[in-house]
Amino acid sequence: MSSPQNTPNVRDIVESYVCYRKVAGLKPLDRSHKVYQLLYHAVQRTQGLLTPELLAWWWAKRATEQPQSHLARVLGVVPMLRYAAGRWDIPPIPALPERGSAVQHAPHLFTREELTAFFLACDTMHKPRRCRESLLTELEVPVMFRLMYANGLRPNECRLLPRECVDLKTGVIRIEETKGYIQHRVVAKPDMLALLRKYETAANGILPGRKAFFPTAEDGYHRNDWLCCQFNSAWYRYNDAHATAYDLRHNYVIANIYSWRGQGIGYGLTDRLLALSKSLGHTRIASTLYYFSLVPAFEGEMADELESTLERLADGISI
């Protein structure tokens, strides 16, 4: 146990960890990141020191938290604490809280008619105010939702996409602002790449030199409630079934799995599944395996062989 004289200072740990990430080429941490929140509370509660009491307080579940958000808050500081453990005499890192049981949203499986109607609504969107904001919205919405559907991007990955992360020559898109900080890349197909190039020309004419690929009028990033509002406005213009913007990603995964019909199981499936899982930025193969329960194409005589293959993957492979 550290004495008060040699108890490490959280600010020193955070500054060292930030420098380490920079040298290692890892994504910079935003000032709203959990490590900075821990630093703030350390200053308020323990005179800036990393004490067992501070860790116990941070690990405790808040009354307003769900199990998943509680775990996410704790996990946000664990990499830094593990980094610090090899360099300072820090208190023991507590065990992770239980993951809990999250309610699984059943994805809406789009019909061809629903998608046609949805993208028609996106393409014919018209804002009465002819200001920079409305011009950008009319331009962005059809491209943003097509990109999510064509490449499986999460809503947050799409709206927080920096312009510098989109290579309009090769079609490679670097996903950095993502769930779980798992950076990955996707490649736009020729028709999607052509649309992105056309969008880039038009957006640059409205907001030259912008940093965000899908910017606000002030070249910031759109809020999540803005994206949800745009999706609902377009979706419910012609459709009645309940759906969310995230369902565009779900349908990308399901469409990929459907395309594997007739290609056999075994190691061919393993390769395709791993490639799909990496393109989605999944940290665990089990997250990708979930989608097989939504695809009836793999029922019947292929079911037993598929089950054996998937069990082997779930037990022995992590991304």
BAMI-473571 format. One line per 4 residues: for each residue x, y negated, z of N, C-alpha, C. Coordinates in Angstrom, 1 decimal. Each point is the difference from the previous one (the first is absolute). Example, Ala and Ser with C-alpha at 12.3 -4.5 7.8 and 13.67 -1.06 7.14 Angstrom:
<rs>
13.2/5.7/7.8/-0.9/-1.2/0.0/0.9/-1.2/0.0  -0.4/-1.1/-0.7/0.9/-1.1/0.0/-0.8/-1.1/0.8;
</rs>
This chain:
<rs>
0.8/1.2/0.0/-0.8/-1.2/0.0/0.9/-1.2/0.0  -0.4/-1.0/-0.9/0.8/-1.2/-0.1/-0.2/-0.9/1.3  1.1/-0.7/0.4/-0.2/-1.0/1.1/-0.4/-1.3/-0.7  -0.5/-1.0/0.8/-0.4/-1.3/-0.5/1.2/-0.6/-0.8;
1.2/0.2/0.5/1.2/-0.6/-0.7/0.2/0.5/-1.4  -0.2/1.2/-0.2/0.3/0.6/-1.4/-1.3/0.4/-0.8  -1.2/-0.4/0.5/-1.2/0.2/-0.8/0.1/-0.8/-1.3  -0.2/0.7/-1.1/0.1/-0.7/-1.3/-1.0/-1.1/-0.2;
0.3/-1.0/-0.7/-0.9/-1.1/-0.4/-0.7/0.4/-1.3  -1.3/-0.1/0.0/-0.8/0.3/-1.2/0.4/-0.8/-1.2  0.3/-1.3/0.2/0.3/-0.9/-1.1/1.3/0.5/-0.6  1.0/0.4/0.8/1.2/0.6/-0.6/-0.2/1.2/-0.9;
-0.9/0.9/0.5/-0.3/1.2/-0.7/-0.7/-0.3/-1.3  -1.0/-0.9/0.1/-0.7/-0.4/-1.2/0.9/-0.6/-1.1  0.8/-0.9/0.4/1.0/-0.7/-0.9/0.9/1.0/-0.6  0.5/0.9/0.8/0.9/1.1/-0.6/-0.7/0.9/-0.9;
-1.2/0.4/0.3/-0.8/0.9/-0.8/-0.4/-0.7/-1.3  -0.3/-1.2/0.0/-0.3/-0.8/-1.3/1.2/0.0/-0.9  1.2/-0.3/0.6/1.2/0.0/-0.8/0.3/1.4/-0.5  -0.2/1.0/0.8/0.2/1.4/-0.5/-0.9/0.3/-1.2;
-1.2/-0.4/0.1/-0.9/0.3/-1.1/0.4/-0.8/-1.3  0.5/-1.2/0.2/0.4/-0.8/-1.2/1.2/0.7/-0.6  1.0/0.4/0.7/1.2/0.7/-0.5/-0.4/1.3/-0.7  -1.0/0.7/0.6/-0.4/1.3/-0.5/-0.9/-0.1/-1.2;
-0.3/-1.3/-0.4/-0.9/-0.2/-1.2/-1.5/0.4/0.3  -0.4/0.0/1.2/-1.4/0.2/0.4/-0.8/-1.2/-0.1  -1.3/0.1/-0.1/-0.9/-1.1/-0.1/0.1/-0.9/1.2  0.1/-1.3/-0.2/0.0/-1.0/1.1/-1.3/0.1/0.9;
0.2/-0.3/1.2/-1.2/0.1/0.9/-0.7/-1.4/0.1  -1.2/0.0/-0.2/-0.8/-1.2/0.1/-0.1/-0.5/1.5  -0.1/-1.3/0.2/0.0/-0.5/1.4/-1.2/0.5/0.8  -1.0/0.6/-0.7/-1.2/0.5/0.7/0.2/1.5/0.3;
1.2/0.6/-0.4/0.3/1.4/0.3/-0.1/0.3/1.5  -0.2/1.3/0.3/-0.2/0.4/1.4/1.3/-0.3/0.8  1.2/0.1/-0.6/1.2/-0.2/0.8/0.1/-1.5/0.5  -0.5/-0.9/-0.8/-0.1/-1.4/0.5/-1.1/-0.2/1.0;
-1.1/0.8/-0.1/-1.0/-0.1/1.1/0.6/0.5/1.3  0.8/1.1/-0.1/0.6/0.6/1.2/0.9/-1.1/0.6  0.8/-0.7/-0.8/0.9/-1.0/0.5/-0.8/-1.1/0.7  -1.1/-0.4/-0.6/-0.8/-1.1/0.6/-0.4/0.4/1.4;
-0.6/1.3/0.1/-0.5/0.4/1.3/1.2/0.3/1.0  1.1/0.4/-0.5/1.2/0.1/0.9/0.3/-1.3/0.7  0.0/-1.1/-0.8/0.3/-1.3/0.5/-1.0/-0.4/1.1  -1.3/0.4/-0.3/-1.1/-0.4/0.9/0.0/0.8/1.3;
0.4/1.3/-0.1/-0.2/0.9/1.1/1.2/0.4/0.7  1.2/0.2/-0.7/1.2/0.6/0.7/1.2/-0.9/-0.2  -0.2/-1.3/-0.2/1.1/-0.9/-0.2/0.9/0.4/-1.2  -0.7/0.6/-1.0/0.7/0.4/-1.2/0.8/1.3/0.0;
-0.1/0.8/1.1/0.7/1.2/0.2/-0.8/1.2/-0.4  0.7/1.0/-0.5/-0.7/1.3/-0.4/0.0/0.9/1.2  -1.1/0.0/0.7/-0.1/0.7/1.3/-1.0/1.2/-0.2  0.1/1.0/0.9/-1.0/1.0/-0.1/-1.4/-0.5/0.2;
-0.2/-1.1/0.8/-1.3/-0.6/0.2/-0.6/-0.6/-1.3  0.9/-0.6/-0.8/-0.4/-0.6/-1.3/-0.4/1.1/-1.0  0.7/1.1/0.0/-0.3/1.1/-0.9/-1.3/0.7/0.4  -0.2/0.2/1.3/-1.2/0.6/0.5/-1.2/-0.9/-0.3;
0.1/-1.3/0.1/-1.1/-1.0/-0.4/-0.2/0.1/-1.5  1.0/0.0/-0.8/-0.2/0.1/-1.5/-0.6/1.3/-0.4  0.3/1.1/0.7/-0.5/1.3/-0.4/-1.5/0.2/0.5  -0.4/-0.8/0.9/-1.4/0.2/0.6/-1.0/-0.4/-1.1;
-1.1/0.7/0.0/-1.1/-0.3/-1.0/-0.8/-1.1/0.5  -0.3/-1.0/-0.9/-0.8/-1.2/0.3/-1.5/0.5/0.0  -0.8/-0.7/0.7/-1.4/0.3/0.1/-0.7/-0.1/-1.4  0.5/-1.0/-0.8/-0.6/-0.3/-1.3/0.5/0.9/-1.1;
1.0/0.9/0.2/0.7/0.7/-1.0/-0.7/1.4/-0.3  0.0/0.4/-1.2/-0.3/1.4/-0.4/1.3/0.8/0.1  -0.1/1.3/0.1/1.2/0.8/0.0/1.0/-0.2/-1.1  -0.5/-0.2/-1.2/0.9/-0.2/-1.2/0.7/-1.3/0.1;
-0.7/-1.1/0.4/0.7/-1.3/0.1/1.0/0.0/1.2  -0.4/0.7/1.1/0.9/0.1/1.1/1.3/0.7/-0.4  -0.1/1.1/-0.8/1.2/0.7/-0.4/0.8/-0.9/-1.0  -0.7/-0.7/-0.9/0.7/-0.8/-0.9/0.8/-1.1/0.7;
-0.5/-0.6/1.0/0.7/-1.1/0.8/1.2/0.6/0.6  -0.1/1.2/0.6/1.2/0.6/0.6/1.0/0.4/-1.0  -0.4/0.6/-1.1/0.9/0.4/-1.0/0.8/-1.1/-0.6  -0.6/-1.2/0.0/0.7/-1.2/-0.6/1.3/-0.3/0.7;
0.2/0.4/1.2/1.2/-0.4/0.7/1.0/1.2/0.2  -0.5/1.2/-0.3/0.8/1.2/0.3/1.3/0.0/-0.8  0.0/-0.3/-1.3/1.3/0.1/-0.8/1.0/-1.0/0.7  -0.4/-1.2/0.4/0.9/-0.9/0.6/0.6/0.6/1.4;
-0.9/0.6/0.7/0.4/0.6/1.3/1.0/1.1/-0.2  -0.2/0.8/-1.0/0.9/1.1/-0.3/1.3/-0.5/-0.5  0.0/-1.1/-0.7/1.2/-0.7/-0.4/0.8/-0.5/1.2  -0.8/-0.6/0.9/0.6/-0.5/1.2/0.6/1.0/0.9;
-0.6/1.2/0.0/0.4/1.1/1.0/1.4/0.4/-0.3  0.5/-0.1/-1.2/1.3/0.3/-0.3/1.1/-1.1/0.2  -0.5/-1.1/0.5/0.9/-1.2/0.1/-0.1/-0.7/1.3  -1.1/0.2/0.8/-0.1/-0.6/1.3/-0.5/1.1/1.0;
0.1/-0.3/1.2/-0.5/0.8/1.1/-1.5/-0.4/0.2  -0.9/0.6/-0.7/-1.4/-0.4/0.1/-0.8/1.0/0.7  -1.1/-0.4/0.5/-0.9/1.0/0.7/-0.4/1.1/-0.9  -0.4/1.1/0.5/-0.5/1.1/-0.9/-1.2/-0.4/-0.8;
-0.1/0.4/-1.3/-1.1/-0.3/-0.8/-1.1/0.9/0.3  -1.2/-0.5/0.4/-1.1/0.9/0.4/-0.5/0.8/-1.2  -0.7/1.1/0.4/-0.6/0.9/-1.1/-1.0/-0.8/-0.7  -0.2/0.3/-1.3/-1.0/-0.7/-0.8/-1.4/0.4/0.5;
-0.9/-0.9/-0.1/-1.4/0.3/0.4/-0.7/0.9/-1.0  -1.1/0.6/0.4/-0.7/1.0/-0.8/-0.5/-0.8/-1.2  0.0/0.7/-1.2/-0.5/-0.6/-1.2/-1.5/-0.3/0.1  -0.7/0.9/0.6/-1.5/-0.2/0.1/-0.6/0.5/-1.3;
-1.3/-0.1/-0.1/-0.8/0.5/-1.1/-0.7/-1.2/-0.7  0.6/-0.3/-1.2/-0.6/-1.1/-0.7/-1.2/0.5/-0.9  -1.0/-0.9/-0.2/-1.1/0.4/-0.8/0.4/-0.1/-1.5  -0.1/1.1/-0.7/0.4/0.0/-1.4/-1.1/-0.5/-0.9;
0.4/-1.1/-0.7/-1.0/-0.5/-1.0/-0.1/0.9/-1.2  -1.2/0.4/-0.3/-0.2/0.9/-1.2/0.1/-0.9/-1.2  1.0/0.2/-0.9/0.1/-0.8/-1.2/-1.2/0.1/-0.9  -0.3/-1.2/-0.6/-1.1/0.1/-1.0/0.7/0.4/-1.3;
-0.5/1.0/-0.7/0.5/0.4/-1.3/-0.7/-0.7/-1.1  0.7/-0.9/-0.6/-0.7/-0.8/-1.1/-0.4/0.8/-1.2  -1.1/-0.3/-0.5/-0.5/0.5/-1.3/0.6/-0.9/-1.1  0.0/0.5/-1.2/0.5/-0.8/-1.1/-0.9/-1.3/-0.2;
-1.3/0.2/0.2/-0.9/-1.1/-0.1/0.2/-1.1/1.1  0.3/0.5/1.2/0.2/-1.0/1.1/1.3/-0.8/-0.3  1.1/0.7/-0.5/1.2/-0.7/-0.2/-0.1/-1.0/-1.2  -0.7/0.4/-1.0/-0.3/-0.9/-1.1/-0.7/-1.2/0.4;
-1.0/0.1/0.8/-0.8/-1.1/0.5/0.9/-0.9/0.9  0.8/0.7/0.9/0.8/-0.8/0.9/1.0/-0.9/-0.7  0.7/0.6/-1.0/1.0/-0.8/-0.7/-0.6/-1.0/-0.9  -1.2/0.3/-0.5/-0.7/-1.1/-0.7/-0.3/-1.2/0.9;
-0.4/0.3/1.2/-0.3/-1.1/1.0/1.3/-0.8/0.3  1.1/0.8/0.1/1.3/-0.7/0.2/0.4/-0.9/-1.2  -0.3/0.5/-1.2/0.5/-0.7/-1.2/-0.9/-1.2/-0.3  -1.3/0.0/0.5/-0.9/-1.1/-0.3/-0.2/-0.9/1.2;
0.8/0.1/1.0/-0.1/-0.9/1.2/0.2/-1.4/-0.5  -0.8/-0.9/0.6/0.1/-1.4/-0.4/-0.2/-0.9/1.3  0.9/-0.8/0.3/-0.1/-0.9/1.1/-0.4/-1.4/-0.5  -1.0/-0.6/0.6/-0.5/-1.3/-0.5/1.1/-1.1/0.2;
0.7/0.0/1.0/1.0/-1.0/0.2/1.3/0.3/-0.8  0.3/-0.9/-0.9/1.2/0.3/-0.9/1.3/-0.6/0.6  0.3/0.5/1.2/1.2/-0.4/0.7/1.1/1.1/-0.1  1.2/-0.2/0.5/1.0/1.0/-0.1/-0.4/1.3/0.7;
-0.6/-0.1/1.1/-0.4/1.2/0.8/-1.0/0.8/-0.8  -1.0/-0.6/-0.6/-1.0/0.8/-0.8/0.6/0.6/-1.3  0.9/-0.8/-0.6/0.7/0.6/-1.2/0.8/1.2/0.3  0.8/-0.1/1.1/0.8/1.1/0.4/-0.8/1.2/0.4;
-1.1/-0.2/0.7/-0.9/1.1/0.4/-0.6/0.7/-1.2  -0.5/-0.7/-1.0/-0.5/0.6/-1.2/1.1/0.8/-0.7  1.2/-0.5/0.1/1.1/0.7/-0.7/0.5/1.2/0.7  0.0/-0.1/1.4/0.7/1.1/0.8/-0.9/1.2/0.2;
-1.3/-0.2/0.3/-0.9/1.0/0.4/0.0/1.2/-1.0  -0.2/-0.2/-1.3/0.0/1.1/-1.0/1.3/0.8/0.0  1.1/-0.7/0.2/1.3/0.6/-0.1/0.4/0.8/1.3  -0.3/-0.7/1.1/0.3/0.6/1.3/-0.7/1.3/0.2;
-1.3/0.1/-0.3/-0.8/1.2/0.3/0.4/1.1/-1.1  0.3/-0.4/-1.2/0.5/1.0/-1.0/1.3/0.6/0.5  0.9/-0.8/0.5/1.3/0.5/0.5/-0.2/0.9/1.1  -0.9/-0.2/0.9/-0.3/0.9/1.1/-0.5/1.3/-0.5;
-0.9/-0.1/-1.0/-0.6/1.3/-0.5/1.0/0.7/-0.9  0.8/-0.7/-0.8/0.9/0.7/-0.9/1.3/0.6/0.7  0.4/-0.6/1.1/1.3/0.4/0.6/-0.2/0.4/1.5  -1.2/-0.1/0.5/-0.2/0.5/1.4/0.6/-0.9/1.1;
0.1/-1.3/-0.3/0.5/-0.9/1.0/-1.1/-0.2/1.1  0.5/-0.1/1.3/-0.9/-0.4/1.0/-0.4/-1.4/-0.1  -1.2/-0.4/0.5/-0.4/-1.5/-0.2/1.1/-0.9/0.6  0.6/0.3/1.1/1.0/-0.9/0.6/1.3/-0.1/-0.9;
0.3/1.2/-0.6/1.2/0.0/-0.8/-0.2/-0.9/-1.3  -1.2/0.0/-0.4/-0.3/-0.8/-1.2/-0.1/-1.5/0.3  -0.7/-0.4/1.0/-0.1/-1.4/0.3/1.3/-0.6/0.5  0.9/0.8/0.6/1.2/-0.5/0.6/1.2/0.2/-0.9;
-0.3/0.2/-1.3/1.1/0.4/-1.0/0.8/-1.3/-0.4  1.3/0.0/0.3/0.8/-1.2/-0.5/0.2/0.1/-1.5  0.1/-1.1/-0.6/0.2/-0.1/-1.4/1.4/0.7/-0.4  1.0/-0.1/0.8/1.3/0.5/-0.3/0.0/1.6/0.1;
-1.0/0.6/0.5/-0.1/1.4/0.1/-0.6/0.7/-1.2  -0.5/-0.8/-0.9/-0.6/0.5/-1.3/0.9/-0.2/-1.1  0.5/1.1/-0.6/0.9/-0.1/-1.2/-0.8/0.2/-1.2  -0.3/-1.1/-0.7/-0.9/0.0/-1.2/0.7/0.5/-1.2;
1.3/0.3/0.1/0.7/0.7/-1.1/-0.2/1.5/0.0  0.2/0.6/1.2/0.0/1.4/0.1/-1.4/0.5/0.6  -0.7/-0.9/0.6/-1.3/0.5/0.7/0.2/0.5/1.4  1.2/-0.1/0.5/0.3/0.5/1.4/-0.5/-1.0/1.0;
-0.8/0.4/1.0/-0.5/-0.8/1.0/0.5/0.5/1.4  0.7/-0.9/0.7/0.6/0.4/1.3/-1.1/-0.4/1.0  -0.4/1.0/0.8/-0.9/-0.2/1.1/0.7/-0.2/1.3  0.0/-1.2/0.6/0.8/-0.2/1.2/-0.9/-0.3/1.2;
-1.1/-0.8/-0.2/-1.0/-0.2/1.0/-1.0/1.1/0.0  0.3/1.0/0.9/-0.8/1.2/-0.1/-0.2/0.6/1.3  -0.9/1.0/0.1/-0.4/0.7/1.2/1.2/0.8/0.5  0.4/-0.2/1.3/1.1/0.8/0.6/1.3/-0.4/-0.5;
0.2/-1.1/-0.7/1.2/-0.5/-0.5/0.8/1.0/-0.9  -0.8/0.8/-0.7/0.6/1.0/-0.9/0.1/-0.7/-1.4  1.1/-0.5/-0.4/0.2/-0.7/-1.3/0.0/1.1/-1.1  -0.6/-0.3/-1.1/0.0/1.0/-1.1/-0.3/-0.8/-1.3;
0.0/0.7/-1.1/-0.2/-0.6/-1.3/-1.0/0.7/-0.8  -0.7/-0.7/-0.8/-0.9/0.6/-1.0/0.3/-0.6/-1.4  -0.4/0.7/-1.0/0.2/-0.5/-1.4/-1.3/-0.2/-0.7  -0.2/-1.2/-0.5/-1.2/-0.3/-0.7/0.0/0.7/-1.4;
-1.1/0.6/-0.4/-0.1/0.6/-1.3/-0.1/-1.1/-1.1  0.3/0.3/-1.3/0.1/-1.0/-1.0/-1.2/-1.0/0.0  -1.3/0.5/0.1/-1.1/-0.9/-0.1/-0.1/-0.9/1.2  0.4/0.5/1.2/0.0/-0.8/1.2/1.1/-1.0/-0.1;
1.1/0.4/-0.5/1.2/-0.9/-0.1/-0.4/-1.2/-1.0  -0.6/0.4/-1.1/-0.4/-1.1/-0.9/-1.0/-1.0/0.7  -0.9/0.5/0.8/-0.9/-0.9/0.7/0.8/-0.8/1.0  0.9/0.5/0.7/0.8/-0.7/1.0/0.8/-1.1/-0.7;
0.6/0.3/-1.2/0.7/-1.1/-0.7/-0.9/-1.1/-0.4  -1.2/0.3/-0.5/-1.0/-1.0/-0.4/-0.4/-0.8/1.2  -0.2/0.6/1.1/-0.3/-0.7/1.3/1.1/-0.9/0.4  1.2/0.5/-0.1/1.2/-0.8/0.4/0.1/-1.3/-0.7;
-0.3/0.0/-1.3/0.1/-1.2/-0.9/-1.1/-1.0/0.4  -1.2/0.5/0.3/-1.1/-0.9/0.3/0.2/-0.5/1.4  0.4/0.8/1.0/0.2/-0.4/1.4/1.1/-1.1/0.1  1.1/0.2/-0.8/1.1/-0.9/0.0/-0.4/-1.4/-0.6;
-1.0/0.1/-0.8/-0.5/-1.3/-0.6/-0.8/-0.8/1.1  -0.6/0.7/0.9/-0.8/-0.6/1.0/0.9/-0.4/1.2  0.9/0.9/0.4/0.8/-0.3/1.2/1.5/0.4/-0.4  0.7/-0.9/-0.6/1.4/0.3/-0.5/0.9/0.3/1.2;
0.9/0.9/-0.1/1.0/0.3/1.0/-0.5/0.6/1.3  -1.1/0.6/-0.1/-0.7/0.6/1.2/0.9/1.2/0.6  -0.2/0.2/1.3/0.7/1.2/0.6/-0.9/1.2/0.1  -1.3/-0.2/0.3/-0.9/1.1/0.1/-0.5/0.4/-1.4;
-0.1/1.3/-0.2/-0.5/0.5/-1.3/-1.5/-0.4/-0.2  -0.7/0.2/1.1/-1.4/-0.4/0.0/-0.2/-1.1/1.0  0.3/-1.3/-0.3/0.1/-1.0/1.0/-1.3/-0.7/0.3  0.0/-0.7/1.1/-1.1/-0.9/0.3/0.4/-1.3/-0.7;
-0.9/-1.0/0.1/0.3/-1.3/-0.7/1.3/-0.6/0.6  0.4/0.3/1.2/1.2/-0.6/0.6/1.1/1.0/-0.1  -0.1/1.0/-0.8/1.1/1.0/-0.2/0.2/0.8/1.3  -1.0/0.3/0.7/0.0/0.9/1.2/-0.5/1.3/-0.5;
-0.2/0.9/1.0/-0.6/1.3/-0.3/-1.5/0.0/0.5  -0.8/0.6/-0.8/-1.5/0.1/0.4/-0.2/0.8/1.3  -1.0/-0.4/0.8/-0.3/0.8/1.2/-0.8/1.2/-0.4  -0.1/0.9/0.9/-0.7/1.3/-0.3/-1.5/-0.3/-0.1;
-0.6/-0.9/0.7/-1.4/-0.3/-0.1/-0.3/-0.6/-1.4  1.0/-0.8/-0.6/-0.2/-0.5/-1.3/-0.2/1.2/-1.0  1.0/1.0/0.1/-0.1/1.1/-0.9/-1.3/0.8/0.1  -0.4/0.2/1.3/-1.2/0.8/0.2/-1.2/-0.8/-0.6;
0.0/-1.3/0.2/-1.1/-0.8/-0.6/-0.1/0.1/-1.5  1.2/-0.1/-0.6/0.0/0.1/-1.5/-0.4/1.4/-0.5  0.4/1.0/0.7/-0.4/1.3/-0.4/-1.6/0.2/0.1  -0.5/-0.4/1.2/-1.4/0.1/0.2/-0.8/-0.8/-1.0;
0.4/-1.2/-0.3/-0.7/-0.8/-0.9/-0.1/0.6/-1.4  1.1/0.7/-0.4/0.0/0.6/-1.3/-0.7/1.4/0.0  0.2/0.7/1.1/-0.6/1.4/0.0/-1.5/0.0/0.1  -0.5/-0.8/0.9/-1.4/0.0/0.3/-0.8/-0.9/-1.1;
0.7/-0.5/-0.9/-0.7/-0.8/-1.1/-0.8/1.0/-0.8  0.5/1.2/-0.2/-0.7/1.0/-0.9/-0.2/1.3/0.7  0.7/0.3/1.2/0.0/1.3/0.6/-0.7/-0.1/1.4  -0.6/1.2/0.4/-0.6/0.0/1.3/0.7/0.9/1.0;
0.7/1.0/-0.4/0.7/0.9/0.9/1.0/-0.7/0.8  0.2/0.4/1.3/1.0/-0.6/0.8/1.4/0.4/-0.4  0.9/-1.0/-0.2/1.4/0.2/-0.4/0.9/-1.1/0.6  1.3/0.3/0.1/0.9/-1.0/0.4/1.2/-0.1/-1.0;
0.7/-1.1/0.2/1.2/-0.2/-0.9/1.0/1.2/0.1  0.1/0.6/1.2/0.9/1.1/0.2/-0.4/1.2/-0.8  -1.2/0.1/-0.4/-0.5/1.1/-0.7/0.6/0.1/-1.4  0.5/-1.2/-0.5/0.7/0.0/-1.3/1.3/0.8/0.1;
0.7/-0.1/1.1/1.2/0.9/0.3/-0.4/1.5/0.1  -1.0/0.2/0.8/-0.5/1.4/0.1/-0.3/0.7/-1.3  -0.6/-0.8/-0.9/-0.4/0.6/-1.3/1.2/0.2/-0.9  1.0/-0.9/0.2/1.3/0.3/-0.7/0.6/1.3/0.3;
0.0/0.3/1.3/0.6/1.3/0.5/-0.9/1.2/-0.5  -1.3/-0.1/0.1/-0.9/1.1/-0.4/0.1/0.2/-1.5  0.1/-1.1/-0.8/0.1/0.1/-1.5/1.3/0.7/-0.3  1.1/-0.2/0.7/1.3/0.7/-0.3/-0.1/1.4/0.3;
-0.7/0.4/1.1/-0.1/1.4/0.3/-0.9/0.7/-1.0  -1.1/-0.6/-0.4/-0.8/0.5/-1.0/0.8/0.4/-1.3  0.9/-0.9/-0.3/0.8/0.2/-1.3/0.9/1.2/0.1  0.2/0.6/1.2/0.8/1.2/0.1/-0.7/1.3/-0.3;
-1.3/-0.1/-0.3/-0.7/1.2/-0.3/0.6/0.7/-1.2  0.1/1.4/0.1/0.5/0.7/-1.1/1.5/0.1/-0.1  0.7/-0.7/1.0/1.5/0.0/-0.1/0.6/0.9/1.0  -0.8/0.8/0.7/0.5/1.0/0.9/0.3/-0.5/1.4;
0.3/0.9/0.9/0.3/-0.3/1.4/1.5/0.1/0.2  0.5/0.6/1.1/1.4/0.2/0.2/0.8/-1.2/0.1  1.3/0.1/-0.5/0.9/-1.1/0.2/-0.3/-1.2/-1.0  -0.7/0.3/-1.1/-0.4/-1.1/-0.8/-0.9/-1.0/0.8;
-0.9/0.6/0.7/-0.9/-0.8/0.9/0.8/-0.8/1.0  1.0/0.7/0.6/0.9/-0.6/1.0/0.6/-1.2/-0.5  0.6/0.1/-1.2/0.7/-1.2/-0.6/-1.0/-1.2/-0.2  -1.1/0.4/-0.6/-1.0/-1.1/-0.3/-0.5/-0.6/1.3;
-0.2/0.8/1.0/-0.6/-0.5/1.3/1.0/-0.9/0.7  1.3/0.4/0.0/1.1/-0.8/0.6/0.1/-1.4/-0.7  0.0/0.1/-1.4/0.1/-1.3/-0.7/-1.2/-0.9/0.3  -1.2/0.6/0.0/-1.2/-0.9/0.3/0.1/-0.5/1.4;
0.5/0.8/1.0/0.0/-0.5/1.4/1.0/-1.1/0.1  1.2/0.1/-0.7/1.0/-1.1/0.1/-0.6/-1.3/-0.7  -0.7/0.2/-1.1/-0.5/-1.2/-0.7/-1.1/-0.7/0.9  -0.6/0.7/0.9/-1.0/-0.6/0.9/0.6/-0.6/1.2;
1.3/0.3/0.3/0.6/-0.5/1.2/-0.4/0.8/1.2  -0.4/1.2/-0.1/-0.4/0.8/1.1/1.2/0.4/0.8  0.0/0.0/1.3/1.1/0.5/0.8/-0.1/1.5/0.3  -1.2/0.5/-0.1/-0.2/1.4/0.3/-0.8/0.7/-1.2;
0.5/1.1/-0.4/-0.7/0.7/-1.1/-1.4/0.4/0.3  -0.3/0.1/1.3/-1.4/0.3/0.4/-1.0/-1.1/-0.4  0.5/-1.2/0.0/-0.9/-1.1/-0.4/-0.4/0.2/-1.5  0.8/0.5/-0.8/-0.3/0.3/-1.4/-0.9/1.2/-0.1;
0.3/1.0/0.8/-0.8/1.3/-0.1/-1.4/-0.2/0.3  -0.4/-1.1/0.8/-1.3/-0.2/0.3/-0.9/-0.1/-1.2  0.5/-0.6/-1.1/-0.8/-0.2/-1.2/-0.4/1.2/-0.7  0.6/1.2/0.3/-0.4/1.2/-0.7/-1.4/0.4/0.5;
-0.3/-0.4/1.2/-1.4/0.4/0.5/-1.1/-0.8/-0.8  0.4/-1.0/-0.7/-1.0/-0.8/-0.8/0.0/0.4/-1.5  0.8/1.0/-0.4/0.1/0.4/-1.4/-0.5/1.4/-0.2  -1.2/0.2/-0.4/-0.6/1.4/-0.2/0.7/0.7/-1.1;
0.8/-0.6/-0.8/0.7/0.6/-1.2/0.9/1.2/0.5  0.4/0.0/1.3/0.9/1.0/0.5/-0.7/1.0/0.8  -1.2/0.2/-0.2/-0.8/1.1/0.7/0.0/1.3/-0.9  -0.7/1.0/0.6/-0.1/1.2/-0.8/1.2/0.9/0.1;
0.4/0.6/-1.2/1.1/1.0/0.0/1.3/-0.6/0.3  0.2/-1.4/-0.1/1.3/-0.6/0.3/0.1/-0.3/1.5  -1.0/0.1/0.8/-0.1/-0.5/1.3/1.1/0.6/0.9  0.1/1.4/0.0/0.9/0.7/0.9/1.4/-0.4/-0.3;
0.4/0.0/-1.3/1.4/-0.4/-0.3/0.3/-1.4/0.4  -1.0/-0.9/-0.3/0.2/-1.4/0.4/0.2/-0.1/1.5  -0.8/0.6/0.8/0.0/-0.1/1.4/1.4/0.5/0.5  0.6/1.0/-0.5/1.3/0.5/0.4/1.0/-1.0/-0.3;
0.0/-0.6/-1.2/1.0/-1.0/-0.4/-0.1/-1.2/0.9  -1.2/-0.5/0.3/-0.2/-1.2/0.8/0.4/0.2/1.4  -0.2/1.2/0.6/0.4/0.3/1.3/1.5/0.0/0.1  0.7/0.5/-1.0/1.4/0.0/0.0/0.6/-1.5/0.0;
-0.7/-0.8/-0.8/0.4/-1.4/-0.1/-0.2/-0.7/1.3  -1.2/0.2/0.6/-0.3/-0.7/1.2/0.9/0.3/1.1  0.5/1.3/0.1/0.8/0.5/1.0/1.5/-0.4/-0.2  0.4/-0.1/-1.3/1.5/-0.1/-0.2/0.4/-1.3/-0.6;
-0.8/-0.9/-0.4/0.4/-1.2/-0.8/-0.5/-1.2/0.6  0.8/-1.0/0.2/-0.4/-1.4/0.3/0.7/-0.9/-0.9  -0.6/-1.2/-0.3/0.5/-0.9/-1.0/1.0/-0.9/0.7;
</rs>
